Amino acid sequence: MKTITVVGASLAGLSAARELRAQGFDGRLVIVGDEPHQPYDRPPLSKDFLLGRAEEADLALTDAAERCALEAEWLLGVHASGLDLAAGEVVLDNGTVRTDGVVIATGARPRMLAGQGNLNGVHTLRTIDDALALRADLDRAERVVVVGAGFIGAEVASTCAARGLNVTVLEAAPKPLPGLGDEMASACASLHTDHGVRLLCGTGVVGLSGDHRVREVLLSDGSAVEADVVVIGVGVIPTTSWLQGSGVPLGNGVVCDPGCRAGLANVVAVGDVASVGGHRVEHWTNATRQPRVAVRNLLADSLVESCAETPYFWSDQYGVRIQFAGRVLPSDKVEVVEGSIEDRSFVAVWRRENSDVGVLAFNHTKTFTRLRRTLPRAV
């Protein structure tokens, strides 16, 4: 391969570009990104950046020296609109790139609420531009409603509470993060209520109301919650529409084999967009580690290594570092092995057939790290 194009210039795409050079690819390297910004770190967007404690320069994932060393062509602010493998071209909104190999790293986009409309004051949080717009709106808000109590929604709620705002979190499920089971989901829910955040679970959102600007969130039980700002955090959709008709297998993202290969010669996928073994992992750690395997297989033009990382997530909420690793089932038994839930400082372990398959920690990083190493590589 003389030319490899990385489509996606966020963490996963940058990690893939680094791996290409580290693993000996010395040909033409093109990096396409739909945002005009150089790669930046997304996790602080819902925390320090939203609080005004960090600015854009603090989020940079690369610098001029590294970009020079990568010897890549950066096409930023450019959208990929198609992939023509027969012609060996990535189709852009302003032309094409002739390429021999492709790394798909286009990530995901936030889900929207049905009937969300174009009311001012309604936000999603995915990009730095999203965060800048939300931060400006929060400066003149008193009442914030967060729709969705997953990690992003919970982090935004925590940040808004730290700003002294009146915060309500709406969650359609009976409790936040129901996949953790009732006891651990309750522990996550208690973080909100401990800090004066109103948490309403088991009630869906049917619409928003307001005259040009949002004023109320309408709930399925007929009630409404007043809001100056609404943040939608109900998950993401993998960015694959540009691949329709390309022959790349699509399902819940780009369907890949265990080595991130997308079923076609010289095409791999990494990060939030990649469905490996039927799973998409939407987290920072995956975006940094998966590209090493994907690039190795791409350059070898065969499956020489499989991804075997145990899923790992972390979140910072209300001064608590939450960490989770593994894949757990409702039938797995969970036990607190250190600390206590009441103190919001503990470690819990899930067991299946006498084997540990998952671990959750609140402010117990050292123990968590030790137990995480004992989990099977593929759960």
C-alpha positions in Angstrom: 0.0 0.0 0.0 1.4 3.4 -1.1 -1.4 5.5 0.5 -3.5 4.9 3.6 -6.4 7.2 4.5 -7.6 7.6 8.1 -11.2 8.9 8.0 -11.8 10.5 11.4 -9.4 12.9 13.1 -10.4 12.3 16.8 -8.6 10.1 19.3 -9.1 6.8 17.5 -8.0 8.2 14.2 -5.0 9.9 15.6 -4.0 6.7 17.5 -4.3 4.8 14.2 -2.0 7.4 12.4 0.5 7.0 15.2 0.4 3.2 15.0 0.9 3.3 11.2 4.1 5.2 11.6 5.2 3.2 14.6 4.6 -0.1 12.8 6.7 1.0 9.8 4.3 2.4 7.2 6.3 5.0 5.4 3.9 5.8 2.5 1.5 8.6 2.0 -0.8 9.1 5.1 -3.9 11.2 4.8 -6.1 12.1 7.8 -9.6 13.4 7.1 -11.6 15.1 9.8 -15.1 16.7 9.6 -14.3 19.1 12.4 -11.9 22.1 11.7 -10.0 21.4 14.9 -6.8 19.4 15.4 -7.5 16.3 17.5 -8.6 17.0 21.1 -9.5 15.2 24.2 -13.3 14.8 24.6 -13.7 13.6 28.3 -13.0 17.1 29.8 -15.8 18.6 27.7 -18.4 17.6 30.2 -16.2 18.4 33.2 -13.4 21.0 33.4 -14.1 22.6 30.1 -17.7 23.1 30.9 -16.7 24.6 34.2 -14.3 27.0 32.5 -11.3 25.5 34.2 -9.9 24.3 30.8 -9.7 25.9 27.4 -9.3 24.5 23.9 -5.5 24.6 24.1 -5.6 22.4 27.2 -7.4 19.6 25.3 -4.9 19.2 22.5 -3.9 15.6 21.8 -1.0 16.5 19.5 1.3 19.3 18.8 3.1 20.8 15.9 6.2 18.7 16.5 4.3 15.4 16.4 2.3 16.5 13.4 5.5 17.2 11.6 6.9 13.8 12.6 3.8 12.0 11.4 4.3 13.5 7.9 0.6 13.3 7.3 -1.7 15.3 5.1 -4.4 16.8 7.3 -7.8 17.5 5.6 -9.8 19.1 8.4 -13.2 20.6 8.2 -13.9 18.1 5.4 -16.7 15.5 5.3 -16.3 12.0 3.8 -19.4 11.3 1.8 -18.5 7.9 0.3 -16.1 5.1 -0.2 -15.5 3.6 -3.7 -13.3 0.6 -3.2 -13.4 -0.4 -6.8 -11.9 2.9 -7.8 -9.7 3.0 -4.6 -11.1 6.4 -3.5 -12.5 8.1 -0.5 -15.1 10.5 -1.7 -15.1 13.9 0.1 -17.5 16.8 -0.1 -14.8 18.7 -2.0 -13.2 16.0 -4.1 -11.6 12.5 -3.7 -8.5 10.9 -2.2 -6.9 8.1 -4.1 -6.1 5.4 -1.5 -4.9 1.8 -1.1 -6.0 1.3 2.5 -8.6 2.8 4.7 -9.0 3.2 8.5 -12.5 4.1 9.4 -12.6 6.1 12.6 -15.6 8.3 12.1 -17.0 7.8 15.6 -20.6 8.5 16.4 -23.1 11.3 16.6 -25.5 12.1 19.5 -29.1 10.8 19.3 -31.7 13.4 19.2 -35.2 13.5 20.8 -38.1 12.9 18.5 -39.7 16.2 17.8 -36.7 18.1 19.3 -37.1 20.8 16.8 -34.9 23.9 16.7 -35.6 25.5 20.0 -32.8 27.6 21.4 -31.3 26.3 24.7 -31.4 22.6 23.6 -28.0 21.0 23.4 -26.1 17.7 22.8 -22.5 17.3 23.9 -20.1 15.6 21.6 -17.7 18.3 20.1 -15.8 21.2 21.4 -18.2 23.5 19.6 -21.1 21.8 21.4 -19.4 22.5 24.7 -18.7 26.1 23.9 -22.3 26.7 23.0 -23.5 24.9 26.1 -21.1 26.7 28.4 -22.3 30.1 27.1 -25.9 29.1 27.7 -25.2 27.9 31.2 -23.8 31.3 32.1 -27.3 32.8 31.9 -29.3 29.8 33.1 -30.8 28.9 36.4 -32.7 25.6 35.7 -31.1 22.8 33.7 -32.7 19.6 32.7 -30.5 16.7 31.6 -32.3 14.0 29.6 -30.5 10.7 30.2 -28.5 9.5 33.2 -25.7 7.6 31.5 -22.1 8.7 31.9 -22.3 11.9 29.8 -25.6 13.0 31.3 -24.5 12.3 34.8 -21.2 14.2 34.2 -23.1 17.2 32.8 -25.5 17.1 35.8 -22.6 17.0 38.2 -20.9 19.9 36.5 -24.1 22.0 36.4 -24.6 21.3 40.1 -21.0 22.5 40.8 -21.9 25.7 39.0 -24.8 26.2 41.5 -27.6 25.6 39.0 -30.9 23.9 39.7 -30.6 20.5 38.0 -33.1 17.8 37.1 -32.1 14.5 35.5 -34.6 12.5 33.6 -34.1 8.8 33.0 -36.5 6.6 31.2 -35.2 3.4 32.9 -36.2 2.6 36.5 -32.7 3.6 37.6 -29.5 5.0 36.0 -27.2 2.4 34.4 -29.6 -0.5 34.9 -27.1 -2.9 33.4 -25.2 -2.8 36.7 -28.1 -4.3 38.5 -30.4 -2.8 41.1 -28.0 -2.4 44.0 -25.2 -0.7 42.0 -27.6 1.3 39.9 -29.0 2.7 43.2 -25.5 3.6 44.3 -25.1 5.6 41.1 -28.5 7.2 41.6 -27.6 8.3 45.1 -24.8 10.4 43.8 -27.3 12.7 42.2 -29.6 13.0 45.2 -26.7 13.4 47.6 -25.8 16.6 45.8 -29.3 18.2 45.6 -30.0 17.1 42.0 -33.5 16.0 41.3 -33.6 12.6 39.7 -36.8 11.4 38.0 -36.7 7.8 36.7 -39.1 5.6 34.8 -40.7 8.6 32.9 -40.1 9.2 29.3 -39.8 12.6 27.5 -42.6 13.2 24.9 -41.6 16.7 23.8 -40.2 20.2 24.5 -42.2 23.4 24.6 -41.3 27.1 24.3 -41.5 30.1 22.1 -38.2 30.1 20.2 -36.4 29.1 23.4 -37.1 25.9 25.4 -39.2 26.5 28.6 -40.5 23.1 29.5 -39.7 19.4 29.1 -42.9 17.4 28.6 -43.1 14.0 30.3 -45.1 10.9 29.4 -47.0 11.0 32.7 -48.5 14.4 31.6 -46.3 16.5 33.8 -43.7 19.0 32.8 -40.3 20.3 34.1 -39.3 23.9 33.6 -36.0 24.5 32.0 -33.8 27.3 30.8 -31.3 24.8 29.2 -31.9 21.2 28.2 -29.0 18.8 27.6 -29.8 15.6 25.6 -27.7 12.6 26.6 -29.5 9.6 25.3 -26.7 7.8 23.6 -25.1 7.9 20.2 -25.4 6.6 16.7 -22.3 5.3 14.8 -21.4 7.6 11.9 -21.7 5.2 9.0 -24.2 6.8 6.6 -21.3 7.8 4.3 -20.5 4.1 3.8 -23.9 3.2 2.4 -23.4 1.3 -0.9 -19.7 0.9 -0.3 -19.8 -2.8 0.4 -18.5 -2.3 4.0 -20.7 -4.4 6.3 -22.9 -2.2 8.5 -24.9 -3.1 11.5 -24.5 -1.4 14.8 -21.6 0.4 13.4 -19.0 -1.1 11.0 -19.2 -4.9 11.5 -15.6 -6.2 12.0 -13.9 -9.5 12.7 -12.0 -9.9 16.0 -9.0 -8.0 14.4 -11.1 -4.9 13.4 -11.1 -5.9 9.7 -14.2 -4.7 8.0 -14.7 -7.8 5.8 -13.0 -6.2 2.8 -9.3 -6.1 1.8 -7.4 -3.2 3.2 -10.3 -1.7 5.3 -10.3 -1.6 9.1 -12.4 0.2 11.6 -11.6 1.5 15.1 -13.1 3.4 18.0 -16.8 4.2 18.6 -17.8 3.2 15.0 -16.3 -0.3 15.1 -18.5 -3.3 16.1 -16.0 -6.0 17.1 -17.4 -9.3 18.2 -20.9 -7.8 18.2 -19.8 -5.0 20.7 -19.1 -1.3 20.2 -17.1 0.2 23.1 -17.6 4.0 23.4 -14.7 5.0 25.6 -11.3 6.6 25.6 -9.3 3.5 26.4 -10.7 1.5 23.6 -9.9 4.3 21.1 -6.2 4.3 22.1 -5.7 0.5 22.3 -7.8 -0.9 19.4 -5.8 0.9 16.7 -2.7 -1.1 17.4 -4.4 -4.4 16.5 -6.3 -2.9 13.6 -3.1 -1.4 12.0 -1.1 -4.6 12.5 -3.8 -6.6 10.6 -4.1 -3.9 7.9 -0.4 -3.8 7.2 -0.2 -7.7 7.3 -3.3 -8.0 5.1 -4.4 -10.9 7.3 -5.7 -11.6 10.7 -2.6 -11.9 12.8 -3.9 -10.5 16.1 -7.3 -10.2 17.7 -8.6 -7.6 20.1 -8.8 -9.1 23.6 -9.2 -6.1 25.8 -11.6 -6.3 28.7 -14.0 -3.3 28.4 -13.1 -0.5 30.8 -14.9 2.7 31.6 -14.5 5.6 34.0 -16.5 8.6 34.9 -16.0 11.6 37.3 -19.2 12.7 39.0 -19.7 14.8 42.1 -16.1 14.4 43.2 -16.3 10.6 42.8 -14.1 8.6 40.4 -16.3 5.7 39.1 -14.5 2.9 37.3 -15.9 -0.2 35.8 -14.3 -3.1 33.9 -15.8 -6.3 32.4 -19.1 -7.5 30.9 -21.7 -8.6 33.4 -25.0 -10.4 33.0 -28.2 -10.1 35.2 -27.5 -13.6 36.5 -24.0 -12.7 37.8 -23.7 -12.3 41.6 -22.3 -9.0 42.8 -20.6 -8.5 46.2 -19.0 -5.4 47.8 -15.5 -6.5 48.7 -14.1 -3.2 50.1 -15.6 -0.1 51.6 -19.3 0.6 51.7 -22.0 1.9 49.4 -23.3 4.1 52.2 -19.9 6.0 52.3 -19.9 6.2 48.5 -16.5 4.6 48.6 -16.4 0.9 47.7 -15.3 -1.9 45.4 -17.8 -4.4 44.1 -17.1 -7.6 42.1 -19.4 -9.6 39.9 -18.8 -13.4 39.8 -19.9 -16.1 37.4 -19.3 -19.7 38.0 -16.6 -18.9 40.6 -14.8 -16.5 38.3 -14.7 -12.7 38.6 -16.1 -11.1 35.4 -16.6 -7.5 36.4 -15.5 -4.9 38.9 -16.9 -1.5 39.9 -15.2 1.1 42.2 -16.1 4.4 43.7 -12.9 6.2 44.7 -10.9 3.0 45.1 -8.5 3.3 42.1 -5.7 1.2 43.5 -7.9 -1.8 44.4 -9.8 -1.5 41.2 -6.6 -1.6 39.1 -5.4 -4.7 40.9 -8.7 -6.5 40.4 -9.1 -5.4 36.9 -5.9 -7.2 36.0 -7.5 -10.5 37.2 -10.5 -10.4 34.9 -10.5 -12.6 31.8 -9.3 -10.8 28.7 -12.6 -11.5 26.9 -15.7 -11.7 29.1 
